[in-house]
């Protein structure tokens, strides 16, 4: 079929990369090459800063050094590009107890 996005050889797959701004790009990649090439190409094409986005495959963050083979990717798998969200972190139990205690005391007569 002419214009097919399915690669003819088995050492390559087509990967779909999409972001929250409705950009959706297709990349034909070798299975044993780090996915970083796709990440960088997507960021360049969409004028996105590589340092402020995460690439997500099946709900898990993927890292630039990983290959499609390591990620068990199949043809036409989709990678989601998400902006980083600040926050999170570790809170110790004693601090949490202190915060909860102060909050409860604020509502007691």
N, CA, C and O atoms as CSV, one atom per row, in Angstrom:
chain,resi,resn,atom,element,x,y,z
A,1,UNK,N,N,0.846,-1.170,0.000
A,1,UNK,CA,C,0.000,0.000,0.000
A,1,UNK,C,C,0.891,1.233,0.000
A,1,UNK,O,O,1.772,1.349,0.852
A,2,UNK,N,N,0.691,2.132,-0.908
A,2,UNK,CA,C,1.498,3.344,-1.029
A,2,UNK,C,C,1.184,4.299,0.115
A,2,UNK,O,O,0.025,4.481,0.488
A,3,UNK,N,N,2.233,4.905,0.668
A,3,UNK,CA,C,2.050,5.873,1.736
A,3,UNK,C,C,1.763,5.243,3.086
A,3,UNK,O,O,1.362,5.945,4.014
A,4,UNK,N,N,1.953,3.952,3.220
A,4,UNK,CA,C,1.691,3.273,4.481
A,4,UNK,C,C,2.697,3.712,5.536
A,4,UNK,O,O,3.864,3.958,5.229
A,5,UNK,N,N,2.241,3.809,6.780
A,5,UNK,CA,C,3.151,4.166,7.853
A,5,UNK,C,C,3.703,2.928,8.550
A,5,UNK,O,O,4.426,3.050,9.539
A,6,UNK,N,N,3.378,1.758,8.061
A,6,UNK,CA,C,3.897,0.524,8.630
A,6,UNK,C,C,5.225,0.213,7.958
A,6,UNK,O,O,5.263,0.036,6.740
A,7,UNK,N,N,6.322,0.140,8.719
A,7,UNK,CA,C,7.614,-0.123,8.111
A,7,UNK,C,C,7.701,-1.538,7.550
A,7,UNK,O,O,7.061,-2.461,8.055
A,8,UNK,N,N,8.512,-1.696,6.485
A,8,UNK,CA,C,8.644,-2.995,5.845
A,8,UNK,C,C,9.564,-3.929,6.613
A,8,UNK,O,O,9.330,-5.138,6.626
A,9,UNK,N,N,10.601,-3.408,7.252
A,9,UNK,CA,C,11.530,-4.275,7.978
A,9,UNK,C,C,11.085,-4.434,9.425
A,9,UNK,O,O,10.334,-3.611,9.950
A,10,UNK,N,N,11.553,-5.493,10.058
A,10,UNK,CA,C,11.153,-5.770,11.436
A,10,UNK,C,C,12.061,-5.096,12.452
A,10,UNK,O,O,11.770,-5.131,13.647
A,11,UNK,N,N,13.163,-4.476,12.003
A,11,UNK,CA,C,14.046,-3.798,12.954
A,11,UNK,C,C,13.638,-2.348,13.196
A,11,UNK,O,O,14.311,-1.635,13.940
A,12,UNK,N,N,12.555,-1.909,12.585
A,12,UNK,CA,C,12.054,-0.544,12.751
A,12,UNK,C,C,10.572,-0.568,13.121
A,12,UNK,O,O,9.833,-1.486,12.763
A,13,UNK,N,N,10.171,0.461,13.841
A,13,UNK,CA,C,8.758,0.645,14.164
A,13,UNK,C,C,8.410,2.114,13.955
A,13,UNK,O,O,9.294,2.968,13.881
A,14,UNK,N,N,7.127,2.396,13.863
A,14,UNK,CA,C,6.651,3.775,13.801
A,14,UNK,C,C,6.117,4.122,15.187
A,14,UNK,O,O,5.298,3.400,15.756
A,15,UNK,N,N,6.602,5.243,15.713
A,15,UNK,CA,C,6.211,5.719,17.037
A,15,UNK,C,C,5.448,7.034,16.867
A,15,UNK,O,O,5.857,7.907,16.101
A,16,UNK,N,N,4.353,7.160,17.580
A,16,UNK,CA,C,3.560,8.390,17.559
A,16,UNK,C,C,3.876,9.163,18.832
A,16,UNK,O,O,3.807,8.611,19.930
A,17,UNK,N,N,4.222,10.441,18.688
A,17,UNK,CA,C,4.509,11.292,19.842
A,17,UNK,C,C,3.506,12.438,19.812
A,17,UNK,O,O,3.384,13.144,18.811
A,18,UNK,N,N,2.792,12.615,20.919
A,18,UNK,CA,C,1.776,13.674,20.963
A,18,UNK,C,C,1.877,14.427,22.279
A,18,UNK,O,O,2.269,13.872,23.305
A,19,UNK,N,N,1.513,15.706,22.226
A,19,UNK,CA,C,1.547,16.522,23.427
A,19,UNK,C,C,0.172,17.083,23.736
A,19,UNK,O,O,-0.807,16.775,23.056
A,20,UNK,N,N,0.110,17.913,24.772
A,20,UNK,CA,C,-1.160,18.472,25.230
A,20,UNK,C,C,-1.662,19.602,24.336
A,20,UNK,O,O,-2.808,20.034,24.464
A,21,UNK,N,N,-0.813,20.081,23.435
A,21,UNK,CA,C,-1.196,21.174,22.538
A,21,UNK,C,C,-1.662,20.643,21.183
A,21,UNK,O,O,-1.731,21.396,20.211
A,22,UNK,N,N,-1.973,19.381,21.117
A,22,UNK,CA,C,-2.513,18.725,19.916
A,22,UNK,C,C,-1.470,18.472,18.827
A,22,UNK,O,O,-1.835,18.153,17.695
A,23,UNK,N,N,-0.161,18.609,19.148
A,23,UNK,CA,C,0.859,18.200,18.192
A,23,UNK,C,C,0.909,16.677,18.200
A,23,UNK,O,O,0.928,16.060,19.264
A,24,UNK,N,N,0.930,16.079,17.030
A,24,UNK,CA,C,0.984,14.619,16.912
A,24,UNK,C,C,1.902,14.303,15.731
A,24,UNK,O,O,1.557,14.546,14.575
A,25,UNK,N,N,3.078,13.757,16.048
A,25,UNK,CA,C,4.067,13.488,15.015
A,25,UNK,C,C,4.415,12.005,14.979
A,25,UNK,O,O,4.375,11.317,15.999
A,26,UNK,N,N,4.756,11.525,13.782
A,26,UNK,CA,C,5.101,10.126,13.572
A,26,UNK,C,C,6.588,10.023,13.280
A,26,UNK,O,O,7.127,10.807,12.498
A,27,UNK,N,N,7.254,9.056,13.907
A,27,UNK,CA,C,8.680,8.829,13.694
A,27,UNK,C,C,8.931,7.358,13.410
A,27,UNK,O,O,8.430,6.485,14.118
A,28,UNK,N,N,9.705,7.093,12.378
A,28,UNK,CA,C,10.129,5.736,12.079
A,28,UNK,C,C,11.492,5.551,12.740
A,28,UNK,O,O,12.444,6.257,12.407
A,29,UNK,N,N,11.588,4.603,13.676
A,29,UNK,CA,C,12.810,4.440,14.463
A,29,UNK,C,C,13.287,2.990,14.465
A,29,UNK,O,O,12.505,2.050,14.322
A,30,UNK,N,N,14.599,2.847,14.634
A,30,UNK,CA,C,15.167,1.519,14.827
A,30,UNK,C,C,14.927,1.104,16.270
A,30,UNK,O,O,14.974,1.931,17.181
A,31,UNK,N,N,14.673,-0.174,16.468
A,31,UNK,CA,C,14.341,-0.662,17.803
A,31,UNK,C,C,15.512,-0.635,18.778
A,31,UNK,O,O,15.301,-0.644,19.990
A,32,UNK,N,N,16.747,-0.602,18.267
A,32,UNK,CA,C,17.904,-0.679,19.152
A,32,UNK,C,C,18.622,0.663,19.338
A,32,UNK,O,O,19.719,0.698,19.898
A,33,UNK,N,N,18.027,1.754,18.883
A,33,UNK,CA,C,18.604,3.093,19.034
A,33,UNK,C,C,17.894,3.792,20.196
A,33,UNK,O,O,16.668,3.724,20.288
A,34,UNK,N,N,18.637,4.463,21.086
A,34,UNK,CA,C,17.986,5.156,22.218
A,34,UNK,C,C,16.885,6.104,21.745
A,34,UNK,O,O,17.007,6.764,20.713
A,35,UNK,N,N,15.818,6.150,22.520
A,35,UNK,CA,C,14.634,6.934,22.184
A,35,UNK,C,C,14.907,8.438,22.269
A,35,UNK,O,O,14.070,9.247,21.870
A,36,UNK,N,N,16.071,8.804,22.787
A,36,UNK,CA,C,16.457,10.224,22.894
A,36,UNK,C,C,16.341,10.950,21.554
A,36,UNK,O,O,15.938,12.112,21.508
A,37,UNK,N,N,16.695,10.262,20.463
A,37,UNK,CA,C,16.614,10.900,19.142
A,37,UNK,C,C,15.196,11.365,18.838
A,37,UNK,O,O,14.998,12.452,18.297
A,38,UNK,N,N,14.225,10.556,19.180
A,38,UNK,CA,C,12.819,10.911,18.963
A,38,UNK,C,C,12.436,12.078,19.865
A,38,UNK,O,O,11.768,13.015,19.428
A,39,UNK,N,N,12.861,12.019,21.121
A,39,UNK,CA,C,12.534,13.076,22.080
A,39,UNK,C,C,13.078,14.428,21.606
A,39,UNK,O,O,12.361,15.428,21.595
A,40,UNK,N,N,14.340,14.442,21.222
A,40,UNK,CA,C,14.974,15.686,20.778
A,40,UNK,C,C,14.316,16.199,19.494
A,40,UNK,O,O,14.060,17.396,19.358
A,41,UNK,N,N,14.047,15.293,18.559
A,41,UNK,CA,C,13.411,15.697,17.292
A,41,UNK,C,C,12.032,16.297,17.549
A,41,UNK,O,O,11.667,17.299,16.933
A,42,UNK,N,N,11.264,15.693,18.452
A,42,UNK,CA,C,9.935,16.222,18.769
A,42,UNK,C,C,10.041,17.614,19.378
A,42,UNK,O,O,9.301,18.522,19.000
A,43,UNK,N,N,10.961,17.777,20.320
A,43,UNK,CA,C,11.122,19.081,20.981
A,43,UNK,C,C,11.547,20.160,19.991
A,43,UNK,O,O,11.070,21.293,20.062
A,44,UNK,N,N,12.436,19.812,19.075
A,44,UNK,CA,C,12.855,20.784,18.067
A,44,UNK,C,C,11.696,21.175,17.158
A,44,UNK,O,O,11.480,22.355,16.880
A,45,UNK,N,N,10.960,20.181,16.704
A,45,UNK,CA,C,9.855,20.427,15.767
A,45,UNK,C,C,8.741,21.267,16.404
A,45,UNK,O,O,8.139,22.113,15.742
A,46,UNK,N,N,8.475,21.026,17.687
A,46,UNK,CA,C,7.382,21.727,18.365
A,46,UNK,C,C,7.863,22.931,19.172
A,46,UNK,O,O,7.073,23.580,19.858
A,47,UNK,N,N,9.158,23.225,19.087
A,47,UNK,CA,C,9.767,24.333,19.827
A,47,UNK,C,C,9.480,24.229,21.329
A,47,UNK,O,O,9.067,25.191,21.976
A,48,UNK,N,N,9.716,23.024,21.855
A,48,UNK,CA,C,9.503,22.730,23.266
A,48,UNK,C,C,10.857,22.553,23.935
A,48,UNK,O,O,11.765,21.963,23.349
A,49,UNK,N,N,11.002,23.057,25.153
A,49,UNK,CA,C,12.246,22.886,25.896
A,49,UNK,C,C,12.303,21.463,26.450
A,49,UNK,O,O,11.453,21.054,27.241
A,50,UNK,N,N,13.317,20.722,26.020
A,50,UNK,CA,C,13.488,19.322,26.429
A,50,UNK,C,C,13.549,19.174,27.950
A,50,UNK,O,O,13.133,18.149,28.491
A,51,UNK,N,N,14.063,20.188,28.635
A,51,UNK,CA,C,14.258,20.108,30.086
A,51,UNK,C,C,12.970,20.259,30.891
A,51,UNK,O,O,12.966,19.983,32.091
A,52,UNK,N,N,11.887,20.685,30.266
A,52,UNK,CA,C,10.661,20.934,31.034
A,52,UNK,C,C,9.505,20.000,30.672
A,52,UNK,O,O,8.355,20.274,31.016
A,53,UNK,N,N,9.803,18.913,29.988
A,53,UNK,CA,C,8.750,17.956,29.642
A,53,UNK,C,C,9.156,16.540,30.051
A,53,UNK,O,O,10.339,16.225,30.186
A,54,UNK,N,N,8.153,15.708,30.242
A,54,UNK,CA,C,8.340,14.284,30.485
A,54,UNK,C,C,7.707,13.517,29.339
A,54,UNK,O,O,6.682,13.929,28.796
A,55,UNK,N,N,8.312,12.415,28.979
A,55,UNK,CA,C,7.780,11.543,27.940
A,55,UNK,C,C,7.223,10.310,28.634
A,55,UNK,O,O,7.918,9.644,29.403
A,56,UNK,N,N,5.953,10.014,28.349
A,56,UNK,CA,C,5.217,8.973,29.061
A,56,UNK,C,C,4.760,7.899,28.075
A,56,UNK,O,O,4.165,8.203,27.041
A,57,UNK,N,N,5.048,6.637,28.410
A,57,UNK,CA,C,4.590,5.501,27.617
A,57,UNK,C,C,3.813,4.569,28.532
A,57,UNK,O,O,4.358,4.058,29.510
A,58,UNK,N,N,2.550,4.349,28.221
A,58,UNK,CA,C,1.689,3.469,29.023
A,58,UNK,C,C,1.676,3.850,30.500
A,58,UNK,O,O,1.664,2.980,31.371
A,59,UNK,N,N,1.678,5.152,30.778
A,59,UNK,CA,C,1.600,5.625,32.151
A,59,UNK,C,C,2.923,5.715,32.885
A,59,UNK,O,O,2.952,6.141,34.039
A,60,UNK,N,N,4.015,5.329,32.252
A,60,UNK,CA,C,5.323,5.351,32.896
A,60,UNK,C,C,6.264,6.306,32.161
A,60,UNK,O,O,6.279,6.371,30.932
A,61,UNK,N,N,7.043,7.037,32.944
A,61,UNK,CA,C,8.016,7.960,32.359
A,61,UNK,C,C,9.123,7.158,31.686
A,61,UNK,O,O,9.628,6.183,32.242
A,62,UNK,N,N,9.489,7.582,30.488
A,62,UNK,CA,C,10.587,6.914,29.799
A,62,UNK,C,C,11.808,7.828,29.832
A,62,UNK,O,O,11.684,9.050,29.921
A,63,UNK,N,N,12.976,7.222,29.761
A,63,UNK,CA,C,14.238,7.943,29.873
A,63,UNK,C,C,14.959,7.926,28.531
A,63,UNK,O,O,14.824,6.975,27.761
A,64,UNK,N,N,15.716,8.969,28.254
A,64,UNK,CA,C,16.366,9.096,26.947
A,64,UNK,C,C,17.277,7.936,26.551
A,64,UNK,O,O,17.427,7.649,25.363
A,65,UNK,N,N,17.880,7.274,27.516
A,65,UNK,CA,C,18.813,6.181,27.190
A,65,UNK,C,C,18.110,4.869,26.835
A,65,UNK,O,O,18.746,3.950,26.320
A,66,UNK,N,N,16.822,4.774,27.103
A,66,UNK,CA,C,16.099,3.535,26.826
A,66,UNK,C,C,15.844,3.380,25.329
A,66,UNK,O,O,15.725,4.364,24.599
A,67,UNK,N,N,15.763,2.127,24.889
A,67,UNK,CA,C,15.476,1.838,23.481
A,67,UNK,C,C,14.051,1.302,23.362
A,67,UNK,O,O,13.477,0.842,24.350
A,68,UNK,N,N,13.475,1.359,22.158
A,68,UNK,CA,C,12.144,0.776,21.968
A,68,UNK,C,C,12.090,-0.713,22.357
A,68,UNK,O,O,11.068,-1.188,22.852
A,69,UNK,N,N,13.182,-1.435,22.134
A,69,UNK,CA,C,13.219,-2.850,22.527
A,69,UNK,C,C,13.114,-2.980,24.038
A,69,UNK,O,O,12.337,-3.796,24.533
A,70,UNK,N,N,13.886,-2.186,24.783
A,70,UNK,CA,C,13.833,-2.228,26.246
A,70,UNK,C,C,12.444,-1.858,26.762
A,70,UNK,O,O,11.982,-2.391,27.771
A,71,UNK,N,N,11.794,-0.950,26.065
A,71,UNK,CA,C,10.462,-0.490,26.471
A,71,UNK,C,C,9.342,-1.409,25.967
A,71,UNK,O,O,8.166,-1.181,26.248
A,72,UNK,N,N,9.726,-2.447,25.220
A,72,UNK,CA,C,8.770,-3.401,24.646
A,72,UNK,C,C,7.725,-2.686,23.789
A,72,UNK,O,O,6.536,-3.000,23.840
A,73,UNK,N,N,8.199,-1.716,23.000
A,73,UNK,CA,C,7.293,-0.944,22.148
A,73,UNK,C,C,6.909,-1.733,20.911
A,73,UNK,O,O,7.692,-2.513,20.369
A,74,UNK,N,N,5.683,-1.505,20.487
A,74,UNK,CA,C,5.169,-2.108,19.267
A,74,UNK,C,C,4.934,-1.003,18.240
A,74,UNK,O,O,4.953,0.184,18.564
A,75,UNK,N,N,4.715,-1.415,17.014
A,75,UNK,CA,C,4.431,-0.455,15.952
A,75,UNK,C,C,3.195,0.373,16.317
A,75,UNK,O,O,2.189,-0.165,16.781
A,76,UNK,N,N,3.287,1.675,16.101
A,76,UNK,CA,C,2.226,2.659,16.342
A,76,UNK,C,C,1.912,2.897,17.822
A,76,UNK,O,O,0.833,3.393,18.144
A,77,UNK,N,N,2.839,2.551,18.731
A,77,UNK,CA,C,2.672,2.922,20.133
A,77,UNK,C,C,2.733,4.440,20.247
A,77,UNK,O,O,3.425,5.104,19.476
A,78,UNK,N,N,1.998,4.982,21.220
A,78,UNK,CA,C,1.951,6.426,21.411
A,78,UNK,C,C,2.713,6.835,22.664
A,78,UNK,O,O,2.549,6.243,23.731
A,79,UNK,N,N,3.545,7.855,22.514
A,79,UNK,CA,C,4.261,8.457,23.629
A,79,UNK,C,C,3.604,9.804,23.893
A,79,UNK,O,O,3.465,10.621,22.983
A,80,UNK,N,N,3.200,10.036,25.136
A,80,UNK,CA,C,2.597,11.310,25.523
A,80,UNK,C,C,3.675,12.223,26.082
A,80,UNK,O,O,4.546,11.785,26.834
A,81,UNK,N,N,3.612,13.480,25.715
A,81,UNK,CA,C,4.552,14.485,26.217
A,81,UNK,C,C,3.791,15.389,27.167
A,81,UNK,O,O,2.806,16.023,26.790
A,82,UNK,N,N,4.262,15.439,28.404
A,82,UNK,CA,C,3.581,16.217,29.440
A,82,UNK,C,C,4.540,17.232,30.043
A,82,UNK,O,O,5.716,16.939,30.256
A,83,UNK,N,N,4.035,18.416,30.313
A,83,UNK,CA,C,4.836,19.409,31.013
A,83,UNK,C,C,5.075,18.962,32.443
A,83,UNK,O,O,4.209,18.339,33.058
A,84,UNK,N,N,6.254,19.282,32.976
A,84,UNK,CA,C,6.554,18.914,34.363
A,84,UNK,C,C,5.676,19.717,35.299
A,84,UNK,O,O,5.346,20.873,35.033
A,85,UNK,N,N,5.307,19.090,36.393
A,85,UNK,CA,C,4.491,19.766,37.398
A,85,UNK,C,C,5.307,19.915,38.666
A,85,UNK,O,O,5.799,18.923,39.204
A,86,UNK,N,N,5.459,21.136,39.152
A,86,UNK,CA,C,6.235,21.332,40.378
A,86,UNK,C,C,5.474,20.789,41.579
A,86,UNK,O,O,4.253,20.638,41.554
A,87,UNK,N,N,6.226,20.503,42.618
A,87,UNK,CA,C,5.603,20.043,43.847
A,87,UNK,C,C,6.025,18.631,44.173
A,87,UNK,O,O,6.951,18.081,43.576
A,88,UNK,N,N,5.339,18.067,45.117
A,88,UNK,CA,C,5.688,16.732,45.561
A,88,UNK,C,C,6.837,16.801,46.543
A,88,UNK,O,O,7.202,17.877,47.016
A,89,UNK,N,N,7.388,15.679,46.836
A,89,UNK,CA,C,8.514,15.646,47.748
A,89,UNK,C,C,8.222,14.741,48.915
A,89,UNK,O,O,7.198,14.059,48.961
A,90,UNK,N,N,9.131,14.747,49.850
A,90,UNK,CA,C,9.044,13.857,51.003
A,90,UNK,C,C,8.662,14.682,52.219
A,90,UNK,O,O,9.151,15.795,52.412
A,91,UNK,N,N,7.794,14.130,53.021
A,91,UNK,CA,C,7.410,14.782,54.264
A,91,UNK,C,C,7.610,13.762,55.377
A,91,UNK,O,O,7.191,12.611,55.256
A,92,UNK,N,N,8.250,14.186,56.458
A,92,UNK,CA,C,8.494,13.228,57.539
A,92,UNK,C,C,7.238,13.097,58.388
A,92,UNK,O,O,6.400,13.997,58.428
A,93,UNK,N,N,7.123,11.963,59.064
A,93,UNK,CA,C,5.916,11.656,59.819
A,93,UNK,C,C,5.704,12.639,60.966
A,93,UNK,O,O,4.567,13.028,61.235
A,94,UNK,N,N,6.774,13.050,61.647
A,94,UNK,CA,C,6.603,13.974,62.772
A,94,UNK,C,C,6.093,15.329,62.296
A,94,UNK,O,O,5.282,15.956,62.978
A,95,UNK,N,N,6.552,15.785,61.148
A,95,UNK,CA,C,6.060,17.058,60.600
A,95,UNK,C,C,4.584,16.939,60.229
A,95,UNK,O,O,3.796,17.850,60.482
A,96,UNK,N,N,4.222,15.815,59.632
A,96,UNK,CA,C,2.832,15.593,59.247
A,96,UNK,C,C,1.932,15.589,60.486
A,96,UNK,O,O,0.854,16.184,60.472
A,97,UNK,N,N,2.370,14.920,61.554
A,97,UNK,CA,C,1.582,14.885,62.783
A,97,UNK,C,C,1.426,16.283,63.370
A,97,UNK,O,O,0.360,16.634,63.876
A,98,UNK,N,N,2.494,17.082,63.303
A,98,UNK,CA,C,2.444,18.453,63.810
A,98,UNK,C,C,1.447,19.296,63.020
A,98,UNK,O,O,0.658,20.038,63.606
A,99,UNK,N,N,1.479,19.186,61.719
A,99,UNK,CA,C,0.563,19.938,60.865
A,99,UNK,C,C,-0.878,19.524,61.141
A,99,UNK,O,O,-1.754,20.380,61.266
A,100,UNK,N,N,-1.133,18.217,61.237
A,100,UNK,CA,C,-2.493,17.741,61.506
A,100,UNK,C,C,-2.977,18.194,62.877
A,100,UNK,O,O,-4.129,18.598,63.032
A,101,UNK,N,N,-2.092,18.127,63.874
A,101,UNK,CA,C,-2.448,18.546,65.224
A,101,UNK,C,C,-2.802,20.030,65.249
A,101,UNK,O,O,-3.805,20.415,65.850
A,102,UNK,N,N,-1.993,20.862,64.606
A,102,UNK,CA,C,-2.262,22.301,64.554
A,102,UNK,C,C,-3.560,22.602,63.824
A,102,UNK,O,O,-4.296,23.508,64.215
A,103,UNK,N,N,-3.844,21.865,62.786
A,103,UNK,CA,C,-5.079,22.063,62.025
A,103,UNK,C,C,-6.292,21.696,62.864
A,103,UNK,O,O,-7.282,22.427,62.881
A,104,UNK,N,N,-6.219,20.564,63.561
A,104,UNK,CA,C,-7.335,20.146,64.416
A,104,UNK,C,C,-7.542,21.125,65.565
A,104,UNK,O,O,-8.680,21.437,65.917
A,105,UNK,N,N,-6.439,21.616,66.156
A,105,UNK,CA,C,-6.556,22.566,67.260
A,105,UNK,C,C,-7.191,23.877,66.825
A,105,UNK,O,O,-7.842,24.544,67.629
A,106,UNK,N,N,-7.016,24.249,65.591
A,106,UNK,CA,C,-7.591,25.483,65.072
A,106,UNK,C,C,-9.108,25.418,65.036
A,106,UNK,O,O,-9.770,26.454,65.096
A,107,UNK,N,N,-9.676,24.207,64.938
A,107,UNK,CA,C,-11.134,24.063,64.866
A,107,UNK,C,C,-11.775,23.729,66.187
A,107,UNK,O,O,-13.001,23.648,66.269
A,108,UNK,N,N,-10.971,23.528,67.245
A,108,UNK,CA,C,-11.539,23.228,68.554
A,108,UNK,C,C,-11.908,24.514,69.259
A,108,UNK,O,O,-11.189,25.509,69.178
A,109,UNK,N,N,-13.055,24.487,69.965
A,109,UNK,CA,C,-13.487,25.724,70.688
A,109,UNK,C,C,-12.647,26.003,71.902
A,109,UNK,O,O,-12.881,26.989,72.601
